[in-house]
């Protein structure tokens, strides 16, 4: 099913996507043998290029003809995202990424941080190639949001209660804002009016929220493809939507368990108890209902932007949402 959805997403932009992948691959070379080796490993562990695909689909929606500026823009977002994942793995002390060993697991934290910095510099280089000052401003704000999200998440460990609004505040910065800027940047390249560009930002935010919520569901109900155990977020003191909803709507007193988890010294039995409770008491179902609501809101917004949007693009964006919701890793 996922393969069929992915093919449907790519179909309207297959030429652009093929050219982009060749372009992106060419960025990971260095004259130093050791640095080149690190970059080649990094390049081989790509995801599905969801953010560049969003750029190409919305460019098609806007009638923007693909060129090197668009490839540079899409590359800058993918590189920034990839660099942030390398840094996140260091901060979170995670050793698995996309079913494989993370950079810090294969080498060490110092190498991982430096490689992340290097990839971030590649991202800025690609952004510079667009020669668009408005995009530079959006990119700078995006970098701020990513850092703010990490800081807010760390600070949330000090708070005794669970807040759904704080959760959304964090994921909007950590995940959704990147999708938002991907979408808004296409509108900027297309010379759309600011109020319309803001609608594209909102569309991207809805997609990004959906993406992160599914990540959080997969953390407590992992698939075999993910190659990791459940409840890794809880082990790091992080409460996500399915857990927050289940515990906040429980008649039981979870204050002691919450305190232990936020101090990162909860036993495996406490972690399992909380995870199982979230799974068995509506946390997962609620999260899926929220994702479906986000998809519905996104399409209302999409048709307010362009009520005559090309059918193949609309179907591809629908498949894009379905892939996010149905994916196994």
N, C-alpha and C positions, 0 to 999 in steps of 0.2 A: 504493500500500500504506500509506504513512504517513498519508494522509488518511483511509483507512478505519479505521486504528487510532485515530486522534485522535477520530473520530466515536464509536467504541465506548467510548472513555474518558469522553467527555462525556455519553453517553446517560443513565446513571442520575442525573446531577446537572445536566441541561440547564437546568432552571429556575433553580437556584441560580447556575449559571455565567453565564447571561445577565444576571441581576440584578447579579452581582458585577462583570462587565465595565462595566456602566453606572455602578456605584458607583465603581469604580476610575478610570474616565475623568474623573469629576467632581472628583477630587482635584487635577488638574493645571491649576489656574487661579491667576492672581495679578493684582492690580490694576495692577502695574507692567508696561507694555507689553513691555519687553525681557525681564524675567524670565518673563513669560507666554509669549513667543516661544520661549525656551529650553525651558520645560516642555512646550510643545506638540510641539516636535521630539522631546523625550525620550519623550513618551507615544506617539508614532507608531511608535517603534522597539521595540515590545513583542515578547516571545517567545511561547511557547505557554502561558504561565501554568502551568507544570508544578507548581510548589509550591502555588499556590492550589487546583489540581485535586486534589492529594493531600489537602489539608485537607478539601475537600468530599466526596471519596470515603470517607475515614476517618470523617468525621462521619456519613455514611450508614451505615457499618458499625457505628458506636457507637449509632445510633438518636438522634443529636442533631439536632433540628430547626433548620434554618437560620434565623438571625436577624441583626440588624445587628452583633452581637458577632462572629459568625463571619466576616462580610464585612470587618469591621475587622481581625480577626486575619489573615485571608488577605492583605489589603492590606498589612499591616505586614511580612509576610514577603517579598512581591513587591517592595515598595519597598526594603527592606534589601538584597535580592539585587541589584536594579538599581543602587543606590548603590554597592555593592561593585564591580560591574563597571566603573562609571565610574572609580573610584579605581584598580582593577587596570590599566586601560588606560593610566593615567598612569604607574604604577609600571613597567609592562612596555614602555612606549613603543609601544603597539599603536595602529594606525590603522584597523582594521577590527573591527566588532562586528556579529554577526548578518548578515553579508553587506553591511553598509552602513558608511559612515564613522563612526568613533567620535566622541564629543563633543570630545575633545582634538584630533582631526584637523580637525574643522570649525571649532573656535574656538582654544583654546590650553589649556595645562595648568592655568593659574590658574582659568579659567572652569570647566573640567571638575571640579577639586577642589571649588570652591564649589558647583557644581550638585549634585555628589555629596553634599556636606554638607547641602544644602537638602532633597534627597530623603530622606536619612537622618532629618532632623527630621520630615518627613511620616510616616515609618515609626513614629517614637516617638509622634507624635500619635495615629495609628491604634491603637497598642498601648494607649495611655492610655484610649481609649474602651472597652476591654474591662473596665476597672475590676477587674482580676484581678492580685493581687500575685504569685501563683505564676508567671503568664505573664511578668511583668516580670522576675522572677529568671532564668527560662530565656532570655529575650531578652538580658539582660546577659551571661550566660555565653556565649551564641552570639556576641555581638560580640567577646568576648575570644578565642574560638576562631578566628574569621576572621582577626584580627590575628596571632595566634600562628602560624597556617598560613603567612601571608606571611613572617613572620620566619624560621620554620624553613626555608622554601624558599630564602630568600636565604642563610641560613647553610650550607645544603647545598652551595653553590657552593665552599665551602672544603674540603670533604671529598674525599679522593682516590678513594674507592671508591663503587660503586653499591649501594644497599641497597633491597631491596623493602619491608622493614619500615618504613624511613624514608619511603619513598614513600607508604605507606598512612597513616602518621602525619600527613603533610602534607595529603593529600587528605581525610582524616577531618575535619580542622579547616577547610580552605579550602572544601570543597564538601559533604561528607556530613553534617556536623553541622547544617547548615541544614535539610536534609530530615528529620533526626532530630527536631529541635525542632518542625518543622511537625507531624509525626506525634504527638509527645508532648503538644503543646499541645491537640490535639483530645481526648486522653484526660483531660487536666486539666479542660477545659471540661465533659467528661461526668462529672466527679466519680469517676473510676476510682481504685482503690487504687494507691499508689505503685509497687508491684511490677509491676502491669499497665501503668501509664504508661511504665515503663522498657522493657517489651517493645515498645511503640509506638516508643520512641526507637530501639531496635535495628532495627526494621523500616525506619525512615527512613534509618538509617545504611547498611543494605544497598542501598537504592535510590540513595542519594547516591554510594556507591562505584561502583556500576554506571554512573551518569551520568558521573562524571569519567573513568572508564576509557574509555568510548566517546568522550568529548571528546579524549582523548589518542591514541586510534586515528585519529580524524579529522584530527588534527594532522599525522600522518605520511602518511596516505592521504586527502587532502582531496577533497571532491566539488566539482563545478562550482558548486553553489549557494553554497558557502562563500566564493567569490571571494577566495581567498588561496592562496599557495604552501605547499608542505609543509615541515615541520621548523621551524616558528616557535618551538616550545618549546626545541629544541636551540640555535637562534640566541641565545636568552636564557639559555643555560646550564642549562636544566631538562631532566632526564632523567625520562621517563615509563615506565609499565609495559612497553609493547611493546619499548622500547629496552633497558631494564634487563634484562629477561628474556633477550633475544637476546644481548646482550654478556656477561652473566654465565654463559651456557651456551655460550660460544664457545671454541674452542681457540686463537684468535688473541689477540695481545696488543693490547688497546685502551687501555692506560694513557696513551699520548701523546695520542691523540684525545680521551680523557675530560678530560685536563688542559687541552687547548686549548679545548674546548667550555665547560668550567666557568669558564675565564677570559674567555670571550666574545670570543676572537680566533681562532676556528677558521675556516679558509678554506671557501669554498663546496664545494670538492671533498671536504673532510673531512666536512662536514655531510651531503653527498649519500651518501658512502660509508657512514656510520653509519646513515642513514635507510634506504638500500637494503638494508643487511644485516639490519636489524630486520624489514623487510617480507618478505624472502626466506628468513629463517631462524627462523621460528616465532613472532616477537614478536606479530604480529597474531592468529594462530590461538590462541596462549596467552591473549591478552587476551579474546577472545571466549569461550573456555572458562571463564575466571574469571567473566565476566558471567553466563553461564548458571548457574554454581554459585551465584552471589549470588541469582539469581532463585529457584532451588530452595530455598535457605535461607530466603528471605523468605516463601515460601508455607508452609513448615513452621511458621514462626513465626506467620504469619497464622492458620492453622488451630488453633494452640495458643491463640491469643487468642479466636477465635470459630469453633468447628467447624461452626456452623450459619450462617455468613456468607451474606448474600443472594447468589444466583447472579449477578445482574447486576453487583454490586459486585466480586465475585471475578473475573469475566470482564473488567471494566474495569481492575482492577489488573494482571491478566495482560497486557492490551493496553498498559497504561502501561509495563510493563517492555519489551515488544516494541518499542514506539515508541522508547524510550531506546536500545535495542540497534541498531535498524534505521535510525534517523534519519540524514539526510545533512548536517545542520547544526545 
